[in-house]
């Protein structure tokens, strides 16, 4: 995988074609469980592992699967990997698994995963497909965590509370009380608040893209308009 191709895949997944901010895919789990950092990070890691694993498997079997049955096969692959992640969470992070609830099995229906398997992994070798899955999953997880941090901070006045659900006893003291004696702002915790914060993130990205585009245009050489030739009429004595 050439360096330019790797950088292009990374830029697409993390920013230019981010599945959450640009493609607006997977919004149901994104808005449903992003009320805290630990919930967002747990679902983000699970989704990232499934999208990367499905890209690898689909790339490996792409020459053996015909077009007529490719979508059912891809769904079977994604469902199998999601079941593996579900069993792992039950074994090692059971309390977090119970909090995330139905959104873990619903990873199967996430449009990001099936979309990358069909649009990229089924047409490319294993290494680029795995890297594409990693970057797309990381981009989705990053937006989830950022949204979770915003909602937890404004909704509860804390950050990183309950991280021991994901990382065990060593994370029991990771919680930060940013606003002591803070009264909860319920709107930020509920799904309607998630829509507002998601809109702010999309607007923030669009503002940055506009500034970058303006800066790029400013650096381009100005094209000369019109002609420098002077038209002379009449007789010159």
C-alpha atoms as a printed R data frame, in Angstrom:
    type eleno elety resid chain resno       x       y       z
1   ATOM     1    CA   UNK     A     1   0.000   0.000   0.000
2   ATOM     2    CA   UNK     A     2   1.655   3.182  -1.181
3   ATOM     3    CA   UNK     A     3   2.080   6.066   1.230
4   ATOM     4    CA   UNK     A     4  -0.111   8.385  -0.827
5   ATOM     5    CA   UNK     A     5  -2.856   5.785  -0.885
6   ATOM     6    CA   UNK     A     6  -2.580   5.264   2.895
7   ATOM     7    CA   UNK     A     7  -2.772   8.996   3.556
8   ATOM     8    CA   UNK     A     8  -5.761   9.312   1.247
9   ATOM     9    CA   UNK     A     9  -7.583   6.449   3.016
10  ATOM    10    CA   UNK     A    10  -6.799   7.943   6.422
11  ATOM    11    CA   UNK     A    11  -7.944  11.432   5.371
12  ATOM    12    CA   UNK     A    12 -11.190  10.035   3.961
13  ATOM    13    CA   UNK     A    13 -12.011   7.994   7.058
14  ATOM    14    CA   UNK     A    14 -11.059  10.530   9.699
15  ATOM    15    CA   UNK     A    15 -12.182  13.761   8.063
16  ATOM    16    CA   UNK     A    16 -13.016  14.229   4.381
17  ATOM    17    CA   UNK     A    17 -15.532  11.373   4.113
18  ATOM    18    CA   UNK     A    18 -16.156  10.731   7.820
19  ATOM    19    CA   UNK     A    19 -19.065   8.262   8.140
20  ATOM    20    CA   UNK     A    20 -20.761  10.230  10.932
21  ATOM    21    CA   UNK     A    21 -20.103  13.871   9.982
22  ATOM    22    CA   UNK     A    22 -20.243  13.643   6.172
23  ATOM    23    CA   UNK     A    23 -22.076  10.459   5.189
24  ATOM    24    CA   UNK     A    24 -24.442  10.743   8.209
25  ATOM    25    CA   UNK     A    25 -24.516   6.964   8.626
26  ATOM    26    CA   UNK     A    26 -25.086   5.034  11.854
27  ATOM    27    CA   UNK     A    27 -26.933   7.924  13.463
28  ATOM    28    CA   UNK     A    28 -29.268   5.711  15.526
29  ATOM    29    CA   UNK     A    29 -26.565   4.269  17.827
30  ATOM    30    CA   UNK     A    30 -24.596   7.499  17.568
31  ATOM    31    CA   UNK     A    31 -27.410   9.519  19.105
32  ATOM    32    CA   UNK     A    32 -28.813   6.766  21.317
33  ATOM    33    CA   UNK     A    33 -25.830   5.858  23.506
34  ATOM    34    CA   UNK     A    34 -23.534   8.884  23.371
35  ATOM    35    CA   UNK     A    35 -24.690  10.338  26.703
36  ATOM    36    CA   UNK     A    36 -21.320   9.596  28.338
37  ATOM    37    CA   UNK     A    37 -17.726   9.014  27.261
38  ATOM    38    CA   UNK     A    38 -17.589   5.406  28.435
39  ATOM    39    CA   UNK     A    39 -20.760   4.429  26.560
40  ATOM    40    CA   UNK     A    40 -19.534   6.169  23.404
41  ATOM    41    CA   UNK     A    41 -16.071   4.631  23.629
42  ATOM    42    CA   UNK     A    42 -17.458   1.132  24.239
43  ATOM    43    CA   UNK     A    43 -19.747   1.241  21.208
44  ATOM    44    CA   UNK     A    44 -17.072   2.982  19.123
45  ATOM    45    CA   UNK     A    45 -14.480   0.268  19.788
46  ATOM    46    CA   UNK     A    46 -17.011  -2.499  19.103
47  ATOM    47    CA   UNK     A    47 -18.041  -0.901  15.794
48  ATOM    48    CA   UNK     A    48 -14.431  -0.292  14.768
49  ATOM    49    CA   UNK     A    49 -13.505  -3.941  15.370
50  ATOM    50    CA   UNK     A    50 -16.478  -5.185  13.366
51  ATOM    51    CA   UNK     A    51 -15.917  -2.875  10.384
52  ATOM    52    CA   UNK     A    52 -12.201  -3.711  10.228
53  ATOM    53    CA   UNK     A    53 -12.801  -7.457  10.647
54  ATOM    54    CA   UNK     A    54 -15.557  -7.541   8.042
55  ATOM    55    CA   UNK     A    55 -13.375  -5.640   5.564
56  ATOM    56    CA   UNK     A    56 -10.601  -8.217   6.033
57  ATOM    57    CA   UNK     A    57 -12.894 -11.238   5.591
58  ATOM    58    CA   UNK     A    58 -14.760  -9.748   2.626
59  ATOM    59    CA   UNK     A    59 -11.485  -8.890   0.912
60  ATOM    60    CA   UNK     A    60 -10.217 -12.465   1.433
61  ATOM    61    CA   UNK     A    61 -13.313 -14.091  -0.088
62  ATOM    62    CA   UNK     A    62 -14.044 -11.491  -2.775
63  ATOM    63    CA   UNK     A    63 -12.970 -13.769  -5.664
64  ATOM    64    CA   UNK     A    64 -15.089 -16.700  -4.435
65  ATOM    65    CA   UNK     A    65 -18.360 -14.785  -3.978
66  ATOM    66    CA   UNK     A    66 -20.506 -14.003  -7.009
67  ATOM    67    CA   UNK     A    67 -22.395 -10.756  -7.410
68  ATOM    68    CA   UNK     A    68 -25.757 -12.507  -7.020
69  ATOM    69    CA   UNK     A    69 -25.081 -13.620  -3.443
70  ATOM    70    CA   UNK     A    70 -22.534 -11.050  -2.300
71  ATOM    71    CA   UNK     A    71 -24.850  -9.014  -0.048
72  ATOM    72    CA   UNK     A    72 -26.268 -12.011   1.911
73  ATOM    73    CA   UNK     A    73 -22.720 -13.318   2.352
74  ATOM    74    CA   UNK     A    74 -21.487  -9.919   3.566
75  ATOM    75    CA   UNK     A    75 -24.357  -9.703   6.079
76  ATOM    76    CA   UNK     A    76 -23.528 -13.196   7.364
77  ATOM    77    CA   UNK     A    77 -19.910 -12.168   7.861
78  ATOM    78    CA   UNK     A    78 -20.907  -8.977   9.704
79  ATOM    79    CA   UNK     A    79 -23.434 -10.855  11.866
80  ATOM    80    CA   UNK     A    80 -20.820 -13.461  12.821
81  ATOM    81    CA   UNK     A    81 -18.281 -10.823  13.819
82  ATOM    82    CA   UNK     A    82 -20.912  -8.866  15.768
83  ATOM    83    CA   UNK     A    83 -21.810 -12.022  17.688
84  ATOM    84    CA   UNK     A    84 -18.138 -12.515  18.560
85  ATOM    85    CA   UNK     A    85 -17.896  -8.940  19.859
86  ATOM    86    CA   UNK     A    86 -21.122  -9.403  21.812
87  ATOM    87    CA   UNK     A    87 -19.781 -12.563  23.500
88  ATOM    88    CA   UNK     A    88 -16.473 -10.851  24.302
89  ATOM    89    CA   UNK     A    89 -18.297  -7.931  25.941
90  ATOM    90    CA   UNK     A    90 -20.439 -10.334  27.937
91  ATOM    91    CA   UNK     A    91 -17.267 -12.035  29.153
92  ATOM    92    CA   UNK     A    92 -15.117  -9.006  29.979
93  ATOM    93    CA   UNK     A    93 -17.336  -5.888  30.236
94  ATOM    94    CA   UNK     A    94 -20.710  -7.286  31.243
95  ATOM    95    CA   UNK     A    95 -22.025  -4.156  33.013
96  ATOM    96    CA   UNK     A    96 -21.204  -1.975  29.993
97  ATOM    97    CA   UNK     A    97 -22.757  -4.591  27.713
98  ATOM    98    CA   UNK     A    98 -26.005  -4.346  29.714
99  ATOM    99    CA   UNK     A    99 -25.981  -0.539  29.518
100 ATOM   100    CA   UNK     A   100 -25.434  -0.510  25.741
101 ATOM   101    CA   UNK     A   101 -28.183  -3.119  25.405
102 ATOM   102    CA   UNK     A   102 -29.751  -3.546  21.979
103 ATOM   103    CA   UNK     A   103 -27.239  -1.252  20.277
104 ATOM   104    CA   UNK     A   104 -24.541  -3.968  20.312
105 ATOM   105    CA   UNK     A   105 -26.588  -6.524  18.270
106 ATOM   106    CA   UNK     A   106 -27.741  -3.653  16.050
107 ATOM   107    CA   UNK     A   107 -24.166  -3.190  14.822
108 ATOM   108    CA   UNK     A   108 -25.191  -5.756  12.189
109 ATOM   109    CA   UNK     A   109 -27.524  -3.198  10.633
110 ATOM   110    CA   UNK     A   110 -25.043  -0.330  10.695
111 ATOM   111    CA   UNK     A   111 -24.875   1.046   7.150
112 ATOM   112    CA   UNK     A   112 -21.223   2.024   7.565
113 ATOM   113    CA   UNK     A   113 -20.081  -1.594   7.832
114 ATOM   114    CA   UNK     A   114 -22.057  -3.029   4.922
115 ATOM   115    CA   UNK     A   115 -21.261   0.046   2.826
116 ATOM   116    CA   UNK     A   116 -17.484  -0.288   3.267
117 ATOM   117    CA   UNK     A   117 -17.617  -4.052   2.680
118 ATOM   118    CA   UNK     A   118 -19.474  -3.617  -0.617
119 ATOM   119    CA   UNK     A   119 -17.912  -0.391  -1.868
120 ATOM   120    CA   UNK     A   120 -14.265  -0.927  -0.906
121 ATOM   121    CA   UNK     A   121 -13.327  -4.291   0.647
122 ATOM   122    CA   UNK     A   122 -14.935  -6.362  -2.138
123 ATOM   123    CA   UNK     A   123 -12.758  -4.578  -4.725
124 ATOM   124    CA   UNK     A   124  -9.395  -4.238  -2.966
125 ATOM   125    CA   UNK     A   125  -6.637  -6.434  -1.422
126 ATOM   126    CA   UNK     A   126  -6.566  -7.289   2.282
127 ATOM   127    CA   UNK     A   127  -4.126  -4.654   3.548
128 ATOM   128    CA   UNK     A   128  -5.851  -1.563   2.066
129 ATOM   129    CA   UNK     A   129  -9.243  -3.016   3.037
130 ATOM   130    CA   UNK     A   130  -8.133  -3.540   6.651
131 ATOM   131    CA   UNK     A   131  -6.680  -0.022   6.817
132 ATOM   132    CA   UNK     A   132  -9.845   1.446   5.310
133 ATOM   133    CA   UNK     A   133 -11.931  -0.348   7.954
134 ATOM   134    CA   UNK     A   134  -9.634   0.851  10.713
135 ATOM   135    CA   UNK     A   135  -9.793   4.480   9.582
136 ATOM   136    CA   UNK     A   136 -13.556   4.481   8.989
137 ATOM   137    CA   UNK     A   137 -14.126   2.843  12.374
138 ATOM   138    CA   UNK     A   138 -11.764   5.267  14.079
139 ATOM   139    CA   UNK     A   139 -13.497   8.240  12.461
140 ATOM   140    CA   UNK     A   140 -16.881   6.998  13.643
141 ATOM   141    CA   UNK     A   141 -15.563   6.238  17.163
142 ATOM   142    CA   UNK     A   142 -13.895   9.660  17.403
143 ATOM   143    CA   UNK     A   143 -17.177  11.444  16.662
144 ATOM   144    CA   UNK     A   144 -18.963   9.194  19.171
145 ATOM   145    CA   UNK     A   145 -16.450   9.979  21.927
146 ATOM   146    CA   UNK     A   146 -16.455  13.706  21.171
147 ATOM   147    CA   UNK     A   147 -20.258  13.783  21.247
148 ATOM   148    CA   UNK     A   148 -20.263  11.736  24.469
149 ATOM   149    CA   UNK     A   149 -17.779  14.121  26.114
150 ATOM   150    CA   UNK     A   150 -19.863  17.168  25.182
151 ATOM   151    CA   UNK     A   151 -23.115  15.614  26.460
152 ATOM   152    CA   UNK     A   152 -21.570  14.281  29.676
153 ATOM   153    CA   UNK     A   153 -19.855  17.594  30.448
154 ATOM   154    CA   UNK     A   154 -22.890  19.793  29.862
155 ATOM   155    CA   UNK     A   155 -25.430  17.241  31.081
156 ATOM   156    CA   UNK     A   156 -23.715  16.064  34.255
157 ATOM   157    CA   UNK     A   157 -20.703  18.355  34.759
158 ATOM   158    CA   UNK     A   158 -18.243  15.437  34.683
159 ATOM   159    CA   UNK     A   159 -15.897  13.682  32.262
160 ATOM   160    CA   UNK     A   160 -14.776  10.037  32.082
161 ATOM   161    CA   UNK     A   161 -17.130   8.854  34.813
162 ATOM   162    CA   UNK     A   162 -17.649   5.087  34.933
163 ATOM   163    CA   UNK     A   163 -14.570   4.272  32.862
164 ATOM   164    CA   UNK     A   164 -13.978   1.239  35.108
165 ATOM   165    CA   UNK     A   165 -16.867  -0.412  33.242
166 ATOM   166    CA   UNK     A   166 -14.560  -0.620  30.226
167 ATOM   167    CA   UNK     A   167 -11.023  -0.638  31.648
168 ATOM   168    CA   UNK     A   168 -11.561  -2.349  35.012
169 ATOM   169    CA   UNK     A   169 -10.479  -1.325  38.543
170 ATOM   170    CA   UNK     A   170  -7.475   0.712  37.346
171 ATOM   171    CA   UNK     A   171  -9.906   3.310  35.906
172 ATOM   172    CA   UNK     A   172 -11.963   3.838  39.061
173 ATOM   173    CA   UNK     A   173 -10.318   7.219  39.738
174 ATOM   174    CA   UNK     A   174 -10.345   8.536  36.179
175 ATOM   175    CA   UNK     A   175 -13.565  10.527  36.641
176 ATOM   176    CA   UNK     A   176 -13.138  14.316  36.511
177 ATOM   177    CA   UNK     A   177 -15.649  16.574  38.277
178 ATOM   178    CA   UNK     A   178 -15.420  19.680  36.097
179 ATOM   179    CA   UNK     A   179 -18.354  21.544  37.667
180 ATOM   180    CA   UNK     A   180 -18.755  20.697  41.397
181 ATOM   181    CA   UNK     A   181 -22.318  20.732  42.767
182 ATOM   182    CA   UNK     A   182 -23.606  20.905  39.184
183 ATOM   183    CA   UNK     A   183 -27.308  20.345  38.674
184 ATOM   184    CA   UNK     A   184 -27.968  18.064  35.757
185 ATOM   185    CA   UNK     A   185 -29.004  19.592  32.436
186 ATOM   186    CA   UNK     A   186 -31.421  16.877  31.355
187 ATOM   187    CA   UNK     A   187 -31.793  18.116  27.763
188 ATOM   188    CA   UNK     A   188 -28.140  17.349  27.027
189 ATOM   189    CA   UNK     A   189 -28.455  13.780  28.275
190 ATOM   190    CA   UNK     A   190 -31.638  12.954  26.343
191 ATOM   191    CA   UNK     A   191 -31.653  12.110  22.581
192 ATOM   192    CA   UNK     A   192 -33.018  15.574  21.548
193 ATOM   193    CA   UNK     A   193 -29.871  17.124  23.012
194 ATOM   194    CA   UNK     A   194 -27.798  14.678  20.974
195 ATOM   195    CA   UNK     A   195 -29.361  16.070  17.766
196 ATOM   196    CA   UNK     A   196 -28.369  19.609  18.748
197 ATOM   197    CA   UNK     A   197 -24.776  18.701  19.623
198 ATOM   198    CA   UNK     A   198 -24.450  16.610  16.469
199 ATOM   199    CA   UNK     A   199 -25.607  19.585  14.423
200 ATOM   200    CA   UNK     A   200 -23.002  21.783  16.125
201 ATOM   201    CA   UNK     A   201 -20.246  19.290  15.281
202 ATOM   202    CA   UNK     A   202 -21.308  19.163  11.623
203 ATOM   203    CA   UNK     A   203 -21.447  22.975  11.466
204 ATOM   204    CA   UNK     A   204 -17.982  23.202  13.082
205 ATOM   205    CA   UNK     A   205 -16.539  20.830  10.471
206 ATOM   206    CA   UNK     A   206 -18.134  22.810   7.643
207 ATOM   207    CA   UNK     A   207 -16.637  26.059   8.985
208 ATOM   208    CA   UNK     A   208 -13.151  24.499   9.111
209 ATOM   209    CA   UNK     A   209 -13.540  23.086   5.576
210 ATOM   210    CA   UNK     A   210 -14.618  26.535   4.309
211 ATOM   211    CA   UNK     A   211 -11.595  28.232   5.883
212 ATOM   212    CA   UNK     A   212  -9.243  25.593   4.440
213 ATOM   213    CA   UNK     A   213 -10.813  26.009   0.993
214 ATOM   214    CA   UNK     A   214 -10.481  29.808   1.178
215 ATOM   215    CA   UNK     A   215  -6.835  29.488   2.247
216 ATOM   216    CA   UNK     A   216  -6.140  27.108  -0.635
217 ATOM   217    CA   UNK     A   217  -7.713  29.469  -3.151
218 ATOM   218    CA   UNK     A   218  -5.742  32.396  -1.727
219 ATOM   219    CA   UNK     A   219  -2.461  30.543  -2.357
220 ATOM   220    CA   UNK     A   220  -3.301  29.799  -5.982
221 ATOM   221    CA   UNK     A   221  -1.798  32.204  -8.553
222 ATOM   222    CA   UNK     A   222  -4.308  34.757  -9.771
223 ATOM   223    CA   UNK     A   223  -5.347  34.266 -13.371
224 ATOM   224    CA   UNK     A   224  -4.977  37.323 -15.549
225 ATOM   225    CA   UNK     A   225  -8.262  38.520 -16.960
226 ATOM   226    CA   UNK     A   226  -8.635  40.498 -20.139
227 ATOM   227    CA   UNK     A   227  -5.866  41.483 -22.540
228 ATOM   228    CA   UNK     A   228  -2.840  43.650 -21.885
229 ATOM   229    CA   UNK     A   229  -2.784  44.775 -25.530
230 ATOM   230    CA   UNK     A   230  -3.754  48.374 -26.068
231 ATOM   231    CA   UNK     A   231  -5.996  49.067 -28.974
232 ATOM   232    CA   UNK     A   232  -4.895  52.084 -30.905
233 ATOM   233    CA   UNK     A   233  -7.259  53.792 -33.242
234 ATOM   234    CA   UNK     A   234  -6.722  56.663 -35.535
235 ATOM   235    CA   UNK     A   235  -3.506  57.906 -37.176
236 ATOM   236    CA   UNK     A   236  -0.246  58.400 -35.328
237 ATOM   237    CA   UNK     A   237   1.736  61.397 -36.627
